Amino acid sequence: MFIVLALASALLSVQAPQPLHCRIEVAAGAKSQRCHVTVPRGGAIRACADTDRQAGHCEAAGGKRYVAWVVGSGPGRCRITDKKTSWKRGVVSAKLSKSAGAGSTCDLYVELR
């Protein structure tokens, strides 16, 4: 009985890995900026599930869908870019376009398996 409780508590304490993250901040009138995340050796970007799709956390690439998303604030355009992104190598890049009138931020998140 004690072994079952110990195993159950060990399983409950296991958490999903935190997503990789990078942040871009652009002041009003400043040039566009990029950031990227690189998956550590031996890791891989997680494939999309229905719950990820419903949350808007999926990015399509090469006929597959991966769990990667951006969250932007301010007038600048925040997006995952094809340029400098290699899904096979585990490199994902985001770009925050210049913004007029106010500063902007962009956060890129990529979940691992």
Residue frames relative to the residue before (quaternion, step in Angstrom):
aa qw qx qy qz dx dy dz
M 1.0000 0.0000 0.0000 0.0000 0.00 0.00 0.00
F 0.6616 0.5131 -0.3036 0.4547 3.56 0.94 -0.92
I 0.6325 0.5352 -0.3274 0.4543 3.59 1.04 -0.79
V 0.6362 0.5257 -0.3261 0.4611 3.59 0.98 -0.81
L 0.6637 0.4938 -0.3049 0.4720 3.59 0.94 -0.83
A 0.6420 0.5191 -0.3240 0.4619 3.58 1.00 -0.77
L 0.6627 0.4906 -0.3051 0.4764 3.60 0.95 -0.83
A 0.6442 0.5203 -0.3229 0.4583 3.59 0.95 -0.83
S 0.6823 0.4680 -0.3058 0.4711 3.61 0.87 -0.81
A 0.6179 0.5332 -0.3476 0.4616 3.60 1.08 -0.65
L 0.6637 0.4970 -0.3057 0.4680 3.59 0.96 -0.82
L 0.6633 0.5058 -0.3069 0.4583 3.59 0.98 -0.76
S 0.6704 0.5060 -0.3087 0.4463 3.58 1.08 -0.61
V 0.5478 0.5954 -0.4050 0.4259 3.61 1.24 -0.27
Q 0.1144 -0.8013 0.5861 0.0364 3.55 -0.79 1.04
A 0.5711 -0.5597 0.4653 0.3795 3.52 -1.23 0.45
P 0.5509 -0.6167 0.4311 0.3611 3.59 -1.02 0.67
Q 0.5178 -0.6263 0.4855 0.3224 3.55 -1.11 0.69
P 0.5039 -0.6476 0.4606 0.3384 3.62 -0.98 0.70
L 0.5179 -0.5741 0.5208 0.3619 3.54 -1.26 0.48
H 0.0805 -0.8251 0.5587 -0.0231 3.58 -1.00 0.78
C 0.0771 0.7461 -0.6612 -0.0100 3.54 -1.21 0.59
R 0.2264 -0.7836 0.5719 0.0870 3.56 -1.17 0.66
I 0.1524 -0.7566 0.6315 0.0744 3.53 -1.11 0.85
E 0.0365 -0.7679 0.6391 0.0244 3.56 -1.03 0.82
V 0.0517 -0.7922 0.6078 -0.0195 3.56 -0.81 1.08
A 0.3691 -0.7176 0.5507 0.2135 3.55 -0.87 1.01
A 0.6682 -0.4882 0.3721 0.4205 3.56 -1.25 0.37
G 0.8347 0.1849 -0.1619 0.4929 3.57 -0.88 1.00
A 0.5306 0.6350 -0.4135 0.3798 3.64 1.22 -0.08
K 0.6245 -0.5519 0.4049 0.3761 3.57 -1.30 0.34
S 0.6483 -0.4989 0.4106 0.4028 3.53 -1.34 0.33
Q 0.1476 -0.7790 0.6050 0.0731 3.56 -1.20 0.60
R 0.2142 -0.7532 0.6075 0.1334 3.55 -1.31 0.45
C 0.0147 -0.7389 0.6679 0.0877 3.50 -1.36 0.27
H 0.0894 -0.7960 0.5944 0.0706 3.56 -1.19 0.38
V 0.2312 -0.7210 0.6323 0.1639 3.50 -1.35 0.40
T 0.1817 -0.7675 0.6084 0.0882 3.53 -1.15 0.73
V 0.4279 -0.6966 0.5188 0.2500 3.55 -0.84 1.01
P 0.4893 -0.6658 0.4723 0.3071 3.61 -0.87 0.87
R 0.6508 -0.5193 0.3816 0.4015 3.57 -1.20 0.56
G 0.7876 0.2767 -0.2364 0.4972 3.56 -0.92 0.94
G 0.6360 0.5185 -0.3267 0.4689 3.60 1.27 -0.19
A 0.1309 -0.7723 0.6144 0.0948 3.54 -1.31 0.12
I 0.5125 -0.6196 0.4950 0.3292 3.54 -1.19 0.59
R 0.4838 -0.6948 0.4640 0.2607 3.54 -0.92 0.98
A 0.4384 -0.6716 0.5352 0.2652 3.56 -1.07 0.82
C 0.5671 -0.6293 0.4242 0.3202 3.58 -1.14 0.66
A 0.1741 -0.7300 0.6521 0.1078 3.51 -1.20 0.74
D 0.7162 -0.4412 0.3093 0.4435 3.59 -1.25 0.18
T 0.6587 0.5105 -0.3235 0.4481 3.61 0.93 -0.82
D 0.6262 0.5215 -0.3363 0.4720 3.61 1.08 -0.69
R 0.6432 0.5331 -0.3087 0.4547 3.55 0.98 -0.90
Q 0.6666 0.5014 -0.2957 0.4656 3.58 0.96 -0.89
A 0.6845 0.4694 -0.2792 0.4829 3.59 1.10 -0.67
G 0.4728 -0.6874 0.4336 0.3404 3.60 1.26 -0.17
H 0.5022 0.6804 -0.3971 0.3566 3.57 1.17 0.55
C 0.5608 0.6092 -0.3856 0.4072 3.61 1.17 0.44
E 0.1191 -0.7596 0.6370 0.0546 3.52 -1.13 0.78
A 0.3040 -0.7641 0.5451 0.1629 3.59 -0.79 1.05
A 0.1473 0.7715 -0.6088 0.1116 3.55 -1.03 0.85
G 0.8656 0.0008 -0.0182 0.5004 3.56 -0.81 0.99
G 0.7099 -0.4583 0.2583 0.4683 3.58 1.02 0.75
K 0.6742 0.4200 -0.2942 0.5316 3.59 1.28 0.03
R 0.2747 -0.7412 0.5847 0.1826 3.57 -1.29 0.31
Y 0.1346 -0.8032 0.5801 0.0182 3.53 -0.85 1.08
V 0.4734 -0.6509 0.5091 0.3050 3.58 -1.23 0.51
A 0.3593 0.6701 -0.5612 0.3270 3.53 -0.22 1.39
W 0.1032 0.8043 -0.5763 0.1012 3.59 -0.89 0.90
V 0.2817 -0.7312 0.5958 0.1762 3.51 -1.35 0.35
V 0.1421 -0.7439 0.6472 0.0864 3.52 -1.27 0.61
G 0.0409 -0.8269 0.5605 -0.0207 3.56 -0.58 1.15
S 0.0750 -0.7620 0.6386 0.0773 3.52 -1.28 0.46
G 0.6967 0.4101 -0.3428 0.4785 3.54 -1.08 0.74
P 0.6977 -0.5182 0.3151 0.3815 3.57 -1.29 0.11
G 0.5466 0.6292 -0.4044 0.3765 3.64 1.18 -0.30
R 0.4444 -0.6814 0.5152 0.2699 3.58 -1.20 0.59
C 0.1397 -0.7930 0.5926 0.0205 3.57 -0.71 1.17
R 0.1959 0.7984 -0.5469 0.1583 3.61 -0.70 1.02
I 0.4706 -0.5899 0.5589 0.3438 3.53 -1.35 0.30
T 0.2285 -0.8098 0.5307 0.1018 3.56 -0.76 1.02
D 0.5002 -0.6152 0.5137 0.3277 3.55 -1.24 0.50
K 0.6270 0.5321 -0.3304 0.4632 3.55 1.10 -0.76
K 0.8443 0.1046 -0.1379 0.5072 3.57 -0.88 1.05
T 0.5872 0.5149 -0.3964 0.4827 3.62 1.23 0.38
S 0.0225 0.7713 -0.6349 0.0386 3.56 -0.91 0.97
W 0.2925 -0.7903 0.5153 0.1558 3.56 -0.19 1.29
K 0.6429 0.5342 -0.3273 0.4407 3.61 1.01 -0.76
R 0.7247 0.4014 -0.2347 0.5086 3.60 1.02 -0.77
G 0.4800 -0.6985 0.4208 0.3236 3.59 1.26 -0.15
V 0.5175 0.5904 -0.4417 0.4343 3.56 1.06 0.77
V 0.0194 -0.7948 0.6058 -0.0306 3.58 -0.70 1.10
S 0.1372 -0.8096 0.5703 0.0227 3.56 -0.85 1.06
A 0.1389 -0.7656 0.6233 0.0775 3.55 -1.12 0.77
K 0.1581 -0.7778 0.6022 0.0861 3.54 -1.19 0.57
L 0.1519 -0.7456 0.6431 0.0860 3.53 -1.10 0.84
S 0.3244 -0.7682 0.5253 0.1697 3.57 -0.51 1.23
K 0.6290 -0.5452 0.3917 0.3920 3.53 -1.19 0.58
S 0.1952 -0.7891 0.5761 0.0859 3.51 -1.12 0.69
A 0.2967 -0.7461 0.5713 0.1699 3.54 -0.99 0.85
G 0.8083 0.3368 -0.2214 0.4292 3.54 -1.02 0.74
A 0.8115 -0.0394 0.0563 0.5804 3.59 1.01 -0.71
G 0.5643 -0.5908 0.4573 0.3511 3.54 -1.24 0.40
S 0.1748 -0.7758 0.5993 0.0920 3.57 -1.27 0.42
T 0.1627 -0.7556 0.6212 0.1292 3.53 -1.31 0.35
C 0.0845 -0.7683 0.6334 0.0375 3.53 -1.27 0.51
D 0.0920 -0.7864 0.6101 0.0294 3.57 -0.86 1.00
L 0.1789 -0.7707 0.6068 0.0767 3.57 -0.89 1.02
Y 0.0599 -0.7857 0.6157 -0.0026 3.56 -0.93 0.99
V 0.0060 -0.7739 0.6327 -0.0267 3.58 -0.99 0.92
E 0.2253 -0.7941 0.5537 0.1101 3.58 -0.73 1.09
L 0.3032 -0.7589 0.5582 0.1433 3.52 -1.09 0.88
R 0.5377 -0.5908 0.4867 0.3534 3.54 -1.30 0.36
